Amino acid sequence: MASERGAERGGASGPAEGPGASEQAEQVEQTGQVEREVGVGPWEGPWPEGEHYDPELLARGDRRNVVDEYRYWRHEAIVADLDARRHTFHVAIENWQHDFNIGTVVRTANAFLAAEVHIIGRRRWNRRGAMVTDRYQHIRHHATVEEFVAWAAESGLAVLGVDLFPDSSPIETYAMPRDCVLVFGQEGPGLSEEVRRTATATLSIAQFGSTRSINAGTAAGIAMHSWIRQHARIG
């Protein structure tokens, strides 16, 4: 299997100059550095057969930020394979002040295979924390809360706000609907009153220290994993 062979070889060649190189270059632009050299070098031996393989990557190596299973795969083939397995929960985050947590939310949503990430408010967002995972994650923009809520209703999704309100239900014991969208507010002011008013429910994450709240990117990861524990097929 390509992933197993790639993991064994580890790759000894320099960075690829094809599709993989462009993604690595984008990672450098977003983060300022490549955390460590990843990926594999050129394929050794007879090339594998299959339309999902990218000849450029097979020839030059694959240094992209993808799991071993997708080494040497074309970008479009990876997205198609992910689309066939995506979970039914969505994630939304309000972006009225250019929130720096959105990149982290996108990266985590990719890791947990969310159906889509929704940006409410400003279209532009800082991609630094996404680590190029936005290439594989569907992202939709909604200019207003009203537009987002109308989309959720039409799509049959329960809107679940995540914030520390007096009437919020503990996320640790809440039975999440399989088809839902988890909504997170702007860092600082938190979930907007418009979202809170229209949400099916608001959920709180248990805290035990002195801080009043946790980072929005961290809260999103906890909430997504709560859905995973209730609904995802593990193993």
N, C-alpha and C positions, 0 to 999 in steps of 0.2 A: 504494500500500500504506500502511496506517495508520502503520506504524513509520517509513517514509521521510518521510511528510508531517509527522509529529510531530517528527522530528529537524530538519527544515528550519525549522519554525515556531519551535521552541524554547520557545514558551509565554510570554505576557506577562501573563497574569492572575494574581491572587493564589491562595493555596492553596485547593484544593477543599474543600467542606464535606461531601462524600459519602463513599463507600468509600475513596477515595484519601486524604482528610483523616484518617481514623481511623488509617490505616497510618503517615502522616507524624507524627501525634501520638504514636503508639507509638514511632517512631524517636527522637523528642525525649525521651521518657520513658526510653528505654534508654540513650541516649548523652549526654543533656544538651544536645544541639544537633543541628541539621541541618547536616551538613558543608558542603553547598552546595545551592543551589536546583536541583532536578532536575525532569525531566519536561516536560510540555507543557500549554498552556492549553486552553480549550474548542475543540472541533472546528470548523474553518472550512468552510463550504459544506455541501452536502447530506450528511446522515449516511450512513455506510456501512451495508450490510445484513449481517446475520449475528447469530445468537443469542449468539455469544461476546462481542459488544460490550455494554458497560454504559452505558445511557442517562444515568445520573447522571454518569459520568466524561466522556462525550461533551459533556455540557452544561456541566460545571464545570471540566474539566481533570483531568489525571492526574499527580500528583506522587509516585507510589509508587516504591519502589526495585526497579524491574524493567527489563529490557532493552527497547529500543525496539520489538522485535517484539511485545511484549505490551501496548503502550500502548492504553488504553481497553478492554482485555479485562476481563470479569468474573473475580473471583478463582477461582471454581470452574472456569471454562474454562481458566485458566492451569494449575491443578493437573492437570486432566484431560489437557492437552497434554503436560505434563511426565511424567505417569504412562505415557503411551504410548511414551515414549522413554528411560525410566530405565535406567541401567546395572545390571549384575547384582552389583556389589559393595556391601557394607554396611559401616558404620563403627560401632564401639562404643567407649565410653569409660567407665571406672570413676569413680564419683562417691560416694566415701565421706566426703569432707570438703568438699563444696560447691565443686567445682573451677571456677575462673573461666575456664578454657580452653574449656569446652563450647560457649559461644556462638560462638567462632571456629571450632570444629570443625563446628558446624551450618552456618555460613555457607559454609565451604569445601565441605562435602558438597553443599550446594545448587548451588554453582558447577560442581562436577564431576558433578552429577546422580546422586548415590548413591541406591540403592534405599531405604534407611532409615538413620536414625541411632538407635543403641541406647544408652540410659543405664542403666548397671548400678549398683545401690546406691540412693542417695537419689533420690527422684523430683524434688524441686525442684532447679533449676539456674539460674544467672545468665544471663539472656537478653540482657544488654547487648551482647555482642560479635556476636550473631546478626544485628543490623541488620534485624530483622523478617523475615528469610529463613525463620524457623521456620514462618511461615504457609504456605509452599510445600513444606516438607520433611517427609516422614513421620518421626515420632519415636515410638519404642517404649520402654517402661520394663520393666526386669527387676529384681526386688527382690534377687536373689542371683545369684552366678556360676553356681550349679548350674542355676537356671532359664534363664539365658541360654544355657549350653552345651547344655541339652536342646532349646531352641528351634532352635539352629544345626544340631544333628544331625538334627532332624526336617525342617528346611528344606533339607538336603543341602549345607550351606555349610562350607567349610574354615575353621577358626578360625586366624587368623594374628596372633600377638602381635607388637607392635613395641616393642622395648626393647634395651638394650645388655647382653646376657648373653654370657658367654664362648663358649657354644655357638650363639649366634645366627648365622643365615646372612645375608650381605650382601644388602640389599634391591636393590642395584644390579645384581646378577647372578641373583637368584632368579626363577624362572619362576612367577609368580602364577597360581593357578587362576582361571578366569573367574568362577566362583561362589564367593565367599569373603566373610568379614567380617574387617576389620582392627580389631584391638583395641588400645587405648591405656590406659595406667595413669594413676593419680592423679599430678598434678604433685608432685614430691618423691619419694615412695616408689616410683613407677613401677608397672609391671605387677605385679599380685598373684600370689602363688605358686599360687593356685587356677587362674587363667587360664593361667599358664605351664605348669602340669602337664597341663592338658587341651588345650592348643593343638596343632594339626597341626604348626606350626613357629613359631619366633620369629625375627624379622628385625631386623637392626641397620642404622642409617643411618651411613654413613662420616663421620667427623669428623676434622679436621686441626688444630684449635686447642688451647687449654689447658683449655677448659671440659669438665666431665665429661659433660654432657648438654645437649640443646637443649630448648626449650619444647615442651610436649606439643601445643599448637595448631600449631606449625611442623612438628613431626614428622608430624602427621596430614596436613597439606597435602602434604608430600613423599611420603608413602606412597600417598595417593590418586592423585597424579599419576603415580607409578610404575605403578599399575594402568592409568591412562589411556594411558600410552605403550605398554603391551603389548596392550591389548584394544580401546580406543575407536576409532571411525571418525573420523578427523580430516579436516575439509574436506568 
